[in-house]
């Protein structure tokens, strides 16, 4: 057959070989070469399933990627494929998912998981027993295999471990994190009956109730990031845990997009309104509250909010939160719903003032539930105090300003309650954590998001995912290839797209966050419109940034070319959300509440404080920046691994291998619908592995 070339000077083809060609519907389709390609020819003759076709070739580099041998179809490790490129990866995942009913596949140090949108019988204790004590390379890909590898490495080498779970919204990250924690709870069962394992697992339904919500992508989407460290004793038993949370989506408390819901806990409380202990909260069906009806979705099919609240209450009990304190927490949540129904009316000749009717029922219930003076709260929701020339002046607010102040207060109350709950759970989980010999960290952060309308929340989420993608690239490609160079191994270098330029656009000097914080400091003239103009001047005029675009039809939006997708962000609301300001006077009223818990929530907080959310991003970004899944160089590249590379180095073409014994799990984006057939498989653009290409 000779040494003919395909896809460049070193890629070979011959009659009968299979290749992949782009398709507008199926993304990629397989074809067979009918005639050898010779340099200089402008077409490649192919046979498709529906007949012959000529594939245009302007240059040898335009030739389509080769298909893998049939014997490799359905491999459980993508790095075992002869050709590791986008169509090969997608096809292998598709075969394993549809033909082998396997949702898990290794990619060297990565575990790829496809969400089946169904309950699978592969997570029982008998499966945990099967994976316990087994080597990762000897078992079929599974989330338990990743967890076991982390647990064994921690106990054997006495080194802390971390597992990062990432993926697009709806890909199954929260469920994967729960199964990981369940595995540790079973294999790390305490030597004594401390019930700490039960407490670790009990934190899940609580955090889901107050931190998860229905979105257009996912019925149980986590609207916050979570990093939990599970502490282990000398015998490998769980002795404590600690949780850190990031970027709670507080805006969801007061606004939900179409077909979405507020946090689950609000609907659970509304569903429980007829219970005797709940009647004092004066709750109604969710369609009667502004904060729960905006999305138009009151129910989630297959979900029983009443039963879910019972599970939430049981979890609180397991974690030592007494029933009376639980009711105080529910009382504050109910008050938030009533606050949203407070009717603020405009007044004055030009509508430059506002007021709340003295007989407003919702305000009366809100004040009673929180133990505060209703008339004072009504006044300070419609007025603010300003310091001018050393004097304090009271300024009335317009109707819209008062509505914004009301919503800001609701978000702030919920945020404080969320923080208090996490602190309370940590107190219960940290019983013996000080004596932990080592720990395993599990990071479950937002997946990459893009909606019809994207705002500050999606911007922060996608920024964090850019940092995570950088770590993925670094540990899957860069570090491995640097090691090959040090060992002088023969191999074909794989090029990958570095997203550092996009990250610098966001976090660098005069980047988006830098300009946003600067605009927030321009008081009171700073505005979303002014910030947008600065973005255009800095990143679009003159030498345009390769990852920044200005929409043609808008002067109040910007576009970022992320690693996963191109996303347009609306500037409206960025400054307010970044300032995250709530006025001092309503907070002072809450501090004087007759309710001990309400007073406690605001006692330690500086009144009128404002913390930039771009600053709050720093802890999670720091974790992603410092994270490394490898222990040390000698242990990472084993002798057996080097021998494997040397054996395969003479293959044509040479292939990059990655040590499968390292732990760096990640989930890929969702595939829908829930019941899939080969002709229905939908592969979103964000799944395309654009960062992977051969030189």
SVG drawing of the C-alpha trace seen along z (x, -y; Angstrom):
<svg xmlns="http://www.w3.org/2000/svg" viewBox="-55 -70 71 77">
<polyline fill="none" stroke="black" stroke-width="0.4" points="0.0,0.0 3.0,-2.2 3.5,-5.2 0.7,-7.5 -0.2,-10.4 -3.5,-11.7 -4.1,-14.8 -0.6,-16.2 2.8,-15.0 2.9,-12.2 -0.7,-11.0 -1.2,-8.0 -4.2,-6.8 -4.9,-3.9 -7.9,-2.5 -10.4,-0.9 -9.3,-3.0 -12.1,-4.7 -12.1,-8.4 -14.4,-10.9 -16.0,-13.8 -18.0,-16.7 -21.8,-16.5 -24.3,-19.3 -26.7,-17.0 -24.6,-14.1 -21.5,-16.3 -19.3,-13.5 -20.0,-10.6 -17.8,-7.7 -16.7,-7.2 -14.5,-4.8 -11.7,-5.8 -12.3,-4.4 -9.2,-5.7 -5.7,-6.5 -4.9,-10.1 -1.9,-11.6 -0.4,-15.0 -1.8,-17.7 -5.2,-16.2 -8.1,-18.4 -10.7,-15.8 -10.8,-12.5 -13.2,-9.9 -15.3,-8.5 -18.1,-6.1 -20.8,-7.2 -23.8,-5.3 -26.0,-7.0 -23.6,-6.7 -20.3,-8.1 -19.0,-11.6 -16.1,-13.7 -14.5,-15.4 -12.8,-18.7 -9.1,-18.9 -7.4,-22.3 -4.2,-21.1 -3.0,-17.9 -3.7,-19.5 -7.4,-19.5 -7.7,-15.7 -10.2,-14.2 -9.0,-12.4 -8.5,-8.6 -10.9,-6.2 -9.7,-3.6 -9.5,0.1 -12.8,1.9 -11.0,4.0 -10.7,0.8 -14.3,-0.2 -15.8,-0.6 -12.4,-0.8 -12.9,-1.7 -9.9,-4.0 -9.8,-6.6 -5.9,-6.8 -5.8,-3.2 -7.2,-4.4 -4.8,-4.6 -6.1,-8.0 -7.1,-10.4 -9.1,-13.2 -12.6,-14.7 -14.6,-12.3 -12.8,-9.2 -13.6,-10.4 -17.3,-11.1 -17.8,-7.9 -16.2,-5.8 -18.3,-7.5 -21.4,-7.0 -20.7,-3.3 -20.1,-2.7 -23.3,-4.6 -25.7,-3.2 -24.3,0.3 -22.6,1.2 -24.9,-0.7 -21.8,-2.1 -21.9,-5.7 -18.3,-5.8 -15.1,-5.8 -11.5,-6.5 -9.4,-9.1 -6.1,-8.4 -6.2,-10.3 -9.7,-11.5 -13.0,-9.8 -15.7,-10.8 -19.3,-10.4 -22.4,-10.8 -25.6,-11.6 -28.2,-8.8 -31.0,-10.9 -32.2,-7.7 -31.6,-5.7 -29.1,-2.9 -28.6,0.1 -24.8,-0.3 -24.3,-2.1 -25.4,0.4 -23.2,1.6 -22.4,4.8 -20.9,2.6 -18.9,0.6 -17.7,3.9 -16.6,5.0 -14.5,1.9 -13.1,1.7 -9.4,2.6 -9.2,3.0 -6.7,1.3 -8.2,-1.3 -6.6,0.3 -8.2,3.7 -11.8,2.5 -14.3,1.2 -14.5,-2.7 -16.7,-3.9 -17.0,-6.8 -16.3,-4.3 -13.0,-3.3 -11.9,-7.0 -13.0,-7.3 -11.2,-4.0 -8.0,-5.2 -8.1,-8.4 -8.8,-6.5 -6.0,-3.9 -3.5,-6.5 -4.3,-8.6 -4.1,-5.6 -1.1,-4.0 1.1,-7.0 -0.3,-9.2 -0.9,-12.1 -4.0,-14.2 -6.1,-13.8 -8.6,-15.9 -11.2,-15.0 -12.5,-17.7 -16.0,-17.2 -16.8,-19.4 -19.0,-19.6 -21.8,-21.5 -24.9,-22.3 -27.0,-19.2 -24.1,-16.8 -24.6,-15.1 -21.9,-16.7 -24.0,-16.9 -25.0,-13.2 -21.4,-12.2 -20.3,-14.1 -22.9,-12.4 -21.9,-8.9 -18.2,-9.8 -19.1,-10.8 -21.3,-7.7 -18.3,-5.5 -16.1,-7.2 -18.8,-6.8 -19.0,-3.0 -15.3,-2.1 -14.2,-4.7 -16.8,-3.5 -15.7,-4.7 -14.2,-2.2 -16.5,-3.5 -20.1,-4.5 -19.7,-8.2 -22.3,-8.4 -20.1,-10.9 -20.5,-9.0 -24.3,-9.5 -23.8,-13.2 -21.6,-13.6 -24.3,-12.1 -27.1,-14.0 -25.5,-17.3 -26.5,-16.5 -30.4,-16.9 -30.0,-20.1 -27.6,-21.7 -29.8,-20.6 -32.9,-22.1 -31.3,-25.6 -28.8,-25.6 -30.4,-23.8 -33.2,-24.8 -34.8,-23.8 -33.3,-25.5 -34.0,-25.0 -31.2,-22.5 -31.6,-20.6 -34.4,-19.9 -31.9,-19.8 -29.2,-22.3 -26.7,-23.3 -26.7,-27.1 -23.5,-27.3 -20.0,-25.8 -19.0,-23.4 -15.7,-22.1 -15.9,-19.5 -12.9,-18.0 -13.5,-14.6 -11.0,-13.9 -9.8,-10.4 -8.0,-8.9 -5.0,-6.7 -7.1,-3.6 -8.7,-5.2 -12.0,-5.9 -13.9,-9.1 -13.6,-11.3 -14.9,-14.7 -15.6,-16.9 -15.6,-20.6 -17.5,-22.4 -16.7,-25.6 -19.2,-27.2 -18.8,-29.7 -20.9,-32.1 -24.4,-31.4 -26.8,-32.6 -28.7,-35.1 -30.4,-36.7 -32.5,-33.6 -34.3,-34.4 -36.0,-37.4 -36.0,-36.5 -36.4,-33.3 -36.3,-33.0 -39.1,-31.3 -39.6,-27.6 -37.3,-27.8 -37.9,-27.7 -36.6,-29.4 -34.7,-27.3 -36.4,-24.0 -36.8,-24.9 -39.4,-27.6 -41.7,-25.1 -41.1,-22.5 -42.4,-25.0 -45.4,-26.0 -46.3,-22.3 -46.2,-21.8 -48.4,-24.9 -51.2,-22.7 -49.0,-21.0 -50.0,-22.3 -46.5,-23.6 -46.4,-25.5 -49.7,-27.4 -48.3,-30.3 -46.1,-31.1 -49.3,-32.1 -48.0,-30.4 -50.0,-29.8 -49.5,-27.9 -46.3,-29.0 -48.3,-30.7 -49.4,-33.3 -45.8,-34.5 -43.9,-36.8 -40.6,-35.2 -41.8,-31.7 -44.1,-32.2 -42.1,-34.2 -40.7,-31.2 -44.2,-29.7 -43.0,-26.3 -44.5,-25.4 -44.0,-21.6 -41.2,-19.3 -42.6,-16.0 -41.8,-13.1 -40.9,-15.3 -42.9,-15.5 -42.0,-18.7 -43.9,-17.7 -41.8,-14.5 -38.6,-16.3 -39.2,-18.7 -39.6,-15.7 -36.2,-14.5 -34.7,-17.9 -36.0,-18.0 -34.7,-14.5 -31.3,-15.5 -31.2,-18.6 -32.1,-16.3 -29.2,-13.9 -26.9,-16.9 -28.0,-18.1 -30.2,-21.0 -33.1,-20.9 -36.7,-21.1 -37.3,-24.6 -34.2,-25.9 -35.4,-24.3 -38.7,-26.1 -36.9,-29.4 -35.0,-28.8 -38.3,-28.0 -39.9,-31.1 -37.2,-33.4 -37.6,-31.7 -41.4,-32.2 -40.8,-35.9 -38.7,-36.2 -41.6,-35.1 -43.9,-37.6 -41.4,-40.3 -41.5,-39.8 -45.3,-40.4 -44.9,-43.8 -46.6,-46.3 -44.4,-49.4 -46.2,-52.3 -44.9,-55.4 -45.9,-58.9 -45.0,-62.5 -45.5,-64.6 -42.8,-62.9 -43.0,-59.6 -39.8,-60.5 -41.1,-59.1 -42.6,-55.8 -44.5,-54.4 -46.0,-51.2 -49.6,-51.2 -49.9,-51.0 -52.4,-48.1 -50.2,-46.1 -50.8,-42.5 -47.6,-41.1 -45.5,-43.6 -47.4,-42.9 -46.8,-39.1 -43.1,-39.7 -42.6,-42.0 -44.4,-39.6 -42.4,-36.6 -39.1,-38.3 -40.0,-40.1 -39.4,-43.7 -41.4,-46.9 -43.4,-47.0 -43.7,-50.8 -40.0,-51.3 -39.3,-48.7 -41.9,-50.3 -40.2,-53.7 -36.6,-52.5 -37.6,-50.4 -38.7,-53.7 -36.0,-56.0 -32.3,-56.0 -29.9,-58.0 -27.1,-59.9 -24.0,-61.6 -23.6,-65.0 -21.0,-67.5 -20.9,-65.9 -24.6,-65.9 -27.1,-63.0 -29.9,-63.5 -32.9,-61.3 -33.7,-61.0 -36.9,-59.4 -36.5,-56.7 -38.4,-56.3 -40.7,-53.3 -38.2,-51.3 -35.4,-52.2 -37.6,-51.0 -38.4,-47.7 -34.7,-47.2 -34.0,-47.9 -36.7,-45.4 -35.2,-42.7 -31.7,-43.5 -32.8,-42.9 -34.5,-39.6 -31.3,-38.4 -29.2,-39.5 -31.4,-37.7 -31.3,-34.5 -27.5,-34.8 -27.0,-35.2 -29.3,-32.3 -27.4,-30.1 -24.0,-31.0 -25.4,-30.3 -26.7,-26.9 -23.3,-26.0 -21.6,-27.0 -24.1,-25.0 -23.5,-21.9 -19.7,-22.4 -20.0,-22.5 -21.8,-19.1 -19.3,-17.6 -16.2,-18.9 -16.5,-16.8 -13.1,-15.2 -11.7,-16.8 -8.8,-18.4 -7.4,-14.9 -7.6,-14.0 -4.4,-12.5 -5.3,-13.1 -8.2,-14.2 -9.8,-13.8 -11.3,-17.0 -14.2,-16.9 -14.8,-20.0 -18.2,-20.3 -18.6,-23.6 -21.0,-25.1 -20.8,-23.7 -20.3,-26.0 -23.5,-27.9 -25.0,-29.7 -28.7,-30.7 -30.8,-33.0 -29.8,-35.8 -26.6,-35.7 -25.7,-38.0 -23.1,-38.4 -23.8,-35.0 -23.0,-33.1 -19.9,-35.4 -18.5,-34.3 -19.5,-30.6 -17.8,-30.5 -14.7,-32.3 -14.3,-29.6 -14.7,-27.0 -12.0,-28.6 -9.7,-28.2 -10.7,-24.6 -10.2,-24.0 -6.7,-25.4 -5.9,-22.8 -7.4,-20.1 -5.1,-21.1 -2.1,-21.5 -2.4,-18.0 -3.7,-16.0 -1.4,-17.5 1.3,-19.9 2.8,-18.0 2.7,-14.6 4.4,-15.9 7.0,-17.8 7.8,-14.5 8.1,-12.7 10.7,-15.4 12.7,-14.9 12.7,-11.1 13.6,-11.6 10.8,-9.3 9.8,-9.0 6.3,-10.3 4.2,-12.6 3.5,-15.9 -0.2,-16.7 -1.0,-20.4 -3.7,-21.9 -5.4,-25.3 -4.2,-27.3 -7.0,-29.4 -4.6,-31.7 -5.6,-34.6 -9.2,-34.3 -8.4,-34.1 -6.1,-37.2 -9.0,-39.0 -11.1,-38.4 -8.7,-38.7 -5.7,-40.6 -4.7,-44.2 -7.4,-46.3 -9.3,-43.1 -13.1,-42.8 -13.0,-42.4 -10.4,-45.1 -12.5,-47.6 -15.7,-46.4 -14.2,-47.1 -12.9,-50.5 -16.4,-51.4 -17.9,-50.4 -15.6,-52.8 -16.8,-55.7 -19.6,-56.8 -22.3,-57.8 -21.7,-58.1 -20.5,-54.6 -23.0,-52.8 -23.3,-49.6 -23.3,-51.7 -20.1,-53.5 -18.4,-50.1 -19.5,-48.7 -17.9,-51.7 -14.7,-51.1 -14.7,-47.4 -15.1,-48.4 -12.4,-51.0 -9.9,-48.7 -10.5,-45.4 -12.3,-46.2 -10.8,-49.5 -7.4,-49.4 -5.9,-45.9 -9.0,-43.8 -8.6,-41.0 -9.0,-37.6 -11.5,-36.4 -13.6,-39.6 -16.4,-40.8 -18.9,-43.6 -22.4,-42.6 -23.4,-44.3 -26.9,-45.3 -26.1,-46.2 -24.1,-48.9 -24.8,-47.3 -23.5,-43.7 -20.2,-42.0 -19.2,-38.6 -16.5,-36.3 -15.1,-33.4 -14.8,-30.8 -13.2,-27.4 -16.6,-25.7 -18.7,-28.2 -19.2,-31.8 -21.3,-33.6 -23.0,-37.0 -23.4,-38.7 -25.8,-41.6 -24.2,-44.4 -27.4,-45.4 -27.1,-44.8 -23.4,-43.9 -22.4,-46.9 -25.2,-46.3 -24.5,-42.6 -20.8,-43.2 -21.3,-45.8 -23.9,-43.5 -25.0,-46.4 -27.8,-46.5 -28.6,-49.7 -27.7,-50.1 -31.1,-51.0 -33.1,-47.8 -30.1,-45.8 -30.2,-47.8 -33.9,-47.0 -33.2,-43.3 -30.4,-43.4 -32.9,-44.6 -35.2,-41.7 -36.9,-39.8 -35.9,-36.6 -32.6,-35.4 -31.7,-33.8 -32.6,-36.8 -30.5,-39.1 -27.6,-36.6 -27.6,-36.5 -26.7,-40.2 -24.9,-40.9 -21.4,-40.3 -21.8,-42.1 -20.8,-45.7 -23.9,-47.6 -24.2,-48.9 -21.3,-46.7 -20.5,-46.0 -18.1,-43.3 -17.2,-42.9 -18.3,-39.5 -15.2,-39.5 -13.2,-39.4 -15.4,-36.6 -14.3,-34.6 -10.7,-34.5 -11.0,-31.5 -12.3,-29.1 -9.9,-30.4 -7.1,-29.9 -8.1,-26.3 -8.2,-25.7 -4.8,-27.4 -3.0,-25.5 -4.6,-22.2 -2.4,-19.3 -3.6,-15.7 0.0,-14.3 2.1,-13.4 5.6,-13.5 7.5,-12.9 9.0,-9.5 5.8,-8.0 3.7,-9.5 5.7,-8.0 6.1,-4.3 8.6,-1.9 5.7,0.1 4.3,-3.1 7.6,-4.0 7.9,-0.5 4.4,-0.9 5.4,-4.1 8.5,-2.6 6.6,0.4 4.1,-1.9 6.5,-4.5 7.2,-2.8 3.5,-2.7 2.4,-4.9 1.4,-7.4 3.0,-7.4 0.4,-8.1 0.4,-10.0 -0.4,-7.8 -1.4,-9.0 -0.9,-7.2 -4.4,-5.9 -3.5,-5.5 -3.7,-9.2 -7.0,-10.7 -8.4,-13.8 -12.1,-13.0 -14.3,-15.3 -17.7,-14.9 -18.6,-15.8 -21.7,-17.7 -25.1,-16.2 -26.6,-14.2 -30.3,-14.3 -33.1,-13.2 -33.4,-10.6 -34.2,-7.7 -31.6,-7.7 -31.3,-5.9 -28.4,-6.1 -30.3,-8.5 -31.4,-10.7 -28.0,-11.3 -27.6,-15.0 -24.0,-16.2 -23.9,-19.9 -21.1,-22.2 -19.6,-22.5 -18.7,-18.8 -16.5,-19.2 -12.9,-18.8 -11.5,-21.8 -8.5,-21.9 -7.2,-18.6 -5.6,-18.4 -2.5,-16.7 0.3,-18.7"/>
</svg>
